[in-house]
């Protein structure tokens, strides 16, 4: 196990370098951040040159990238064009988005897996048909439509949830945004679990367990569920990063000043240091989530050995 983890961490290095360089290239090479900083005004050449020198924009792109990566390992993600360190923006935004994403993953995993198992065990019955129809409706409705609809129903019409989230973003105010964020992923989790459970329920090892007279609950939990959750865990692990990156729409609807809000502002104003810094952290989260998923395989299925 230890050798496997070390090998996977070493494999992450070229992936991290390639991903961050591609992001850096798209942000810095496909536009002029200094011109975007001044908006409609035409910058004075001397002032523009001074800003480019301050942010190392007057150097070749590969050299800019090396300087940036060298600073990252010291905890310096650069300075936004408004003079505020990107680390300070992260310190405010990441805790909010992490709470939101964890709530969404919790809701997605608990409800999605439960509905998927019940539907898979009753394939072709009324419950299965109802679950499939409900998940199809959820998948068909865009997130921004569902978000505004639930915001109106729960926040305006019924007044049981806040319409917008305060700057501190306490957990009770994040419940409705987390549900909105997780709904589409929950539908996919339900369908994936349902398919996996229904297929494994007809497997030979399940028939053998039934023939031996094992209790139905033990067969479902120890044998059927553990094997059926392998593809679901893969999806959930990948979806953690997707939820954090995809929170832009949800955070805009509920006025949550998290990662999505900072990325939106950074892209809108072409604030390159902010965009590159936040996306770099997202890349790290994706890589660690995939490593965690691989490690969970050995827990769910003892036949899998990580070497």
C-alpha positions as CSV (number, residue, x, y, z in Angstrom):
1,X,0.0,0.0,0.0
2,X,2.8,2.4,0.9
3,X,4.6,1.8,-2.3
4,X,1.4,2.3,-4.3
5,X,0.7,5.6,-2.6
6,X,4.3,6.9,-3.3
7,X,4.1,5.8,-6.9
8,X,0.8,7.5,-7.4
9,X,2.1,10.7,-5.8
10,X,5.0,10.7,-8.2
11,X,2.7,10.2,-11.1
12,X,0.7,13.2,-10.0
13,X,3.8,15.5,-10.5
14,X,3.8,15.5,-14.4
15,X,0.0,15.7,-14.4
16,X,0.0,18.7,-12.1
17,X,2.7,20.4,-14.1
18,X,1.0,19.8,-17.4
19,X,-2.4,20.9,-16.1
20,X,-1.2,24.1,-14.4
21,X,1.0,25.0,-17.4
22,X,-2.0,24.6,-19.7
23,X,-4.1,26.8,-17.4
24,X,-1.3,29.4,-17.2
25,X,-0.9,29.4,-21.0
26,X,-4.7,29.9,-21.6
27,X,-5.0,32.7,-19.1
28,X,-1.8,34.7,-19.8
29,X,-1.2,34.0,-23.5
30,X,-4.7,34.4,-24.8
31,X,-5.3,37.9,-23.5
32,X,-3.6,41.0,-22.1
33,X,-4.4,41.2,-18.3
34,X,-3.0,44.7,-18.1
35,X,-5.3,46.1,-20.7
36,X,-8.3,44.3,-19.1
37,X,-7.3,45.8,-15.8
38,X,-7.9,49.4,-17.1
39,X,-11.2,48.4,-18.8
40,X,-12.3,51.0,-21.4
41,X,-9.6,53.4,-20.5
42,X,-6.4,53.3,-22.5
43,X,-3.4,52.8,-20.1
44,X,-0.5,55.1,-20.1
45,X,2.5,53.2,-21.7
46,X,4.8,53.9,-18.8
47,X,2.2,52.7,-16.3
48,X,1.4,49.6,-18.3
49,X,5.1,48.8,-18.6
50,X,5.5,49.2,-14.8
51,X,2.6,46.9,-14.1
52,X,3.9,44.3,-16.5
53,X,7.3,44.5,-14.8
54,X,5.8,44.2,-11.4
55,X,3.8,41.0,-12.3
56,X,6.7,39.6,-14.5
57,X,4.5,39.9,-17.6
58,X,7.4,41.4,-19.5
59,X,9.3,38.0,-19.4
60,X,8.8,35.0,-21.7
61,X,5.8,32.8,-20.9
62,X,7.9,29.8,-19.8
63,X,9.9,32.0,-17.4
64,X,6.7,33.5,-16.0
65,X,5.5,30.0,-15.3
66,X,8.7,28.9,-13.6
67,X,8.6,32.0,-11.4
68,X,5.0,31.4,-10.5
69,X,5.5,27.7,-9.7
70,X,8.5,28.7,-7.5
71,X,6.4,31.1,-5.5
72,X,3.6,28.5,-5.1
73,X,5.8,26.2,-3.1
74,X,6.5,29.0,-0.7
75,X,2.7,29.7,-0.3
76,X,2.7,32.7,-2.5
77,X,0.0,32.6,-5.2
78,X,0.6,36.1,-6.4
79,X,-1.3,39.3,-5.9
80,X,-4.6,40.2,-7.5
81,X,-4.7,43.4,-9.6
82,X,-6.5,45.2,-6.8
83,X,-3.4,44.7,-4.6
84,X,-4.8,42.0,-2.4
85,X,-2.9,38.7,-2.1
86,X,-4.6,35.8,-3.7
87,X,-3.9,33.8,-0.5
88,X,-6.2,36.2,1.4
89,X,-9.0,35.6,-1.2
90,X,-8.5,31.9,-0.9
91,X,-8.7,32.1,2.9
92,X,-12.1,33.7,2.7
93,X,-13.5,31.7,-0.3
94,X,-12.3,28.1,0.2
95,X,-13.8,27.4,3.6
96,X,-17.2,28.4,2.3
97,X,-17.0,26.3,-0.9
98,X,-15.6,23.3,1.0
99,X,-18.6,23.4,3.4
100,X,-21.0,23.8,0.5
101,X,-19.4,20.9,-1.4
102,X,-19.2,18.6,1.6
103,X,-22.9,19.2,2.3
104,X,-23.7,18.5,-1.4
105,X,-21.6,15.3,-1.4
106,X,-23.2,14.1,1.8
107,X,-26.7,14.7,0.4
108,X,-25.8,13.2,-2.9
109,X,-24.2,10.1,-1.4
110,X,-26.9,9.3,1.3
111,X,-30.0,10.0,-0.7
112,X,-28.6,8.9,-4.1
113,X,-27.2,5.6,-2.9
114,X,-30.3,4.8,-0.8
115,X,-32.7,5.5,-3.7
116,X,-30.4,3.5,-6.0
117,X,-30.3,0.5,-3.8
118,X,-34.0,0.5,-3.2
119,X,-34.7,0.9,-6.9
120,X,-32.2,-1.7,-7.9
121,X,-33.6,-4.3,-5.5
122,X,-37.1,-3.6,-6.9
123,X,-36.3,-3.3,-10.6
124,X,-39.4,-3.0,-12.8
125,X,-41.7,-2.2,-9.9
126,X,-43.5,1.0,-9.1
127,X,-40.7,2.4,-6.9
128,X,-38.1,1.8,-9.6
129,X,-40.2,3.5,-12.3
130,X,-40.9,6.5,-10.0
131,X,-37.2,6.9,-9.2
132,X,-36.2,6.7,-12.8
133,X,-38.8,9.2,-13.8
134,X,-37.8,11.6,-11.0
135,X,-34.1,11.4,-11.8
136,X,-34.8,12.0,-15.5
137,X,-36.8,15.2,-14.6
138,X,-33.9,16.4,-12.4
139,X,-31.3,15.8,-15.1
140,X,-33.4,17.5,-17.7
141,X,-33.8,20.8,-15.8
142,X,-30.7,23.1,-15.9
143,X,-29.1,23.9,-12.5
144,X,-29.8,27.6,-12.8
145,X,-33.5,27.0,-13.5
146,X,-33.8,24.5,-10.6
147,X,-31.9,26.9,-8.3
148,X,-34.1,29.9,-9.0
149,X,-37.2,27.8,-8.7
150,X,-36.2,26.3,-5.3
151,X,-35.0,29.7,-4.2
152,X,-38.4,31.2,-5.0
153,X,-40.4,28.3,-3.4
154,X,-38.4,27.9,-0.2
155,X,-37.1,31.4,0.2
156,X,-39.8,33.7,-1.1
157,X,-43.0,31.8,-1.2
158,X,-42.7,29.6,1.9
159,X,-40.0,31.6,3.7
160,X,-38.3,28.6,5.3
161,X,-34.9,29.2,3.8
162,X,-32.8,32.3,3.2
163,X,-32.9,33.8,-0.3
164,X,-29.2,34.7,-0.1
165,X,-26.4,33.5,2.1
166,X,-24.6,35.9,4.4
167,X,-20.8,36.5,4.2
168,X,-20.1,34.1,7.1
169,X,-22.1,31.3,5.3
170,X,-23.2,29.2,8.3
171,X,-24.2,25.6,7.7
172,X,-27.9,26.2,8.1
173,X,-27.9,28.8,5.3
174,X,-26.0,26.4,3.0
175,X,-28.5,23.6,3.1
176,X,-30.6,24.8,0.2
177,X,-27.7,25.8,-2.0
178,X,-26.1,22.4,-1.3
179,X,-29.3,20.6,-2.4
180,X,-29.4,22.7,-5.6
181,X,-25.7,22.0,-6.2
182,X,-26.1,18.2,-5.7
183,X,-29.4,17.5,-7.5
184,X,-28.0,16.6,-10.9
185,X,-25.1,14.6,-9.4
186,X,-27.6,12.9,-7.1
187,X,-29.7,11.8,-10.0
188,X,-26.7,10.3,-11.7
189,X,-25.6,8.6,-8.5
190,X,-29.0,7.1,-8.1
191,X,-29.1,5.7,-11.6
192,X,-25.5,4.4,-11.4
193,X,-26.2,2.7,-8.1
194,X,-29.5,1.3,-9.3
195,X,-27.8,-0.2,-12.4
196,X,-24.9,-1.7,-10.5
197,X,-27.1,-3.2,-7.8
198,X,-29.6,-4.7,-10.3
199,X,-26.7,-6.3,-12.2
200,X,-24.9,-7.7,-9.2
201,X,-28.2,-9.0,-7.7
202,X,-28.2,-11.6,-10.6
203,X,-24.6,-12.6,-10.1
204,X,-23.6,-16.1,-9.2
205,X,-22.1,-15.2,-5.8
206,X,-25.4,-13.7,-4.7
207,X,-27.2,-16.9,-5.8
208,X,-24.7,-18.9,-3.8
209,X,-25.2,-16.8,-0.7
210,X,-28.9,-17.2,-1.0
211,X,-28.6,-20.9,-1.4
212,X,-26.5,-21.1,1.7
213,X,-29.3,-19.5,3.7
214,X,-27.6,-16.3,4.6
215,X,-29.8,-13.6,6.0
216,X,-31.1,-11.1,3.3
217,X,-29.7,-8.1,5.1
218,X,-26.2,-9.6,5.4
219,X,-26.3,-10.5,1.7
220,X,-27.3,-7.0,0.7
221,X,-24.8,-5.1,3.0
222,X,-21.7,-7.4,3.0
223,X,-21.8,-8.8,-0.5
224,X,-24.2,-6.9,-2.9
225,X,-23.7,-3.4,-1.7
226,X,-19.9,-3.5,-1.3
227,X,-19.3,-4.7,-4.9
228,X,-22.0,-2.4,-6.3
229,X,-20.5,0.7,-4.8
230,X,-17.1,0.5,-6.7
231,X,-18.4,2.5,-9.7
232,X,-20.4,4.8,-7.5
233,X,-17.3,5.6,-5.4
234,X,-15.4,6.4,-8.6
235,X,-18.1,8.8,-9.6
236,X,-18.3,10.4,-6.2
237,X,-14.6,10.9,-6.0
238,X,-14.4,12.6,-9.4
239,X,-17.5,14.6,-8.6
240,X,-16.0,16.3,-5.5
241,X,-13.8,18.4,-7.8
242,X,-16.7,18.9,-10.2
243,X,-18.9,20.2,-7.4
244,X,-16.3,22.7,-6.3
245,X,-15.6,23.9,-9.8
246,X,-19.3,23.8,-10.8
247,X,-20.4,25.9,-7.8
248,X,-20.1,29.1,-9.9
249,X,-23.8,28.9,-10.9
250,X,-25.1,28.0,-7.5
251,X,-23.0,30.6,-5.7
252,X,-24.2,33.3,-8.1
253,X,-27.8,32.4,-7.4
254,X,-27.5,32.5,-3.7
255,X,-24.9,35.3,-3.6
256,X,-22.3,33.0,-1.9
257,X,-18.8,34.5,-1.9
258,X,-16.9,31.3,-2.3
259,X,-14.6,29.9,-4.9
260,X,-17.2,30.2,-7.7
261,X,-17.7,33.8,-6.9
262,X,-14.0,34.6,-6.9
263,X,-13.5,32.7,-10.2
264,X,-16.4,34.5,-11.8
265,X,-15.0,37.9,-10.7
266,X,-11.5,36.9,-11.9
267,X,-12.7,35.8,-15.3
268,X,-15.0,38.8,-15.7
269,X,-12.1,41.2,-14.9
270,X,-9.4,39.0,-16.5
271,X,-7.7,39.0,-13.1
272,X,-5.1,36.3,-14.1
273,X,-3.4,35.7,-10.7
274,X,-6.8,35.0,-9.1
275,X,-8.0,32.6,-11.8
276,X,-4.7,30.7,-12.0
277,X,-4.4,30.4,-8.3
278,X,-7.9,29.1,-7.6
279,X,-7.8,26.6,-10.6
280,X,-4.4,25.3,-9.4
281,X,-5.9,24.4,-6.1
282,X,-8.8,22.7,-7.9
283,X,-6.3,20.6,-9.9
284,X,-4.7,19.4,-6.6
285,X,-8.2,18.5,-5.2
286,X,-8.9,16.5,-8.3
287,X,-5.7,14.6,-8.1
288,X,-6.1,13.8,-4.3
289,X,-9.7,12.8,-4.8
290,X,-8.7,10.3,-7.5
291,X,-6.0,8.9,-5.2
292,X,-8.6,8.5,-2.4
293,X,-10.9,6.7,-4.7
294,X,-8.2,4.2,-5.7
295,X,-7.5,3.5,-2.0
296,X,-11.2,3.0,-1.2
297,X,-11.3,0.2,-3.9
298,X,-9.3,-2.1,-1.6
299,X,-11.6,-1.4,1.3
300,X,-14.8,-2.1,-0.7
301,X,-13.4,-5.2,-2.5
302,X,-10.8,-7.3,-0.7
303,X,-9.9,-9.0,-4.0
304,X,-8.3,-5.7,-5.2
305,X,-4.7,-5.4,-4.1
306,X,-2.8,-2.2,-4.5
307,X,0.9,-2.8,-5.0
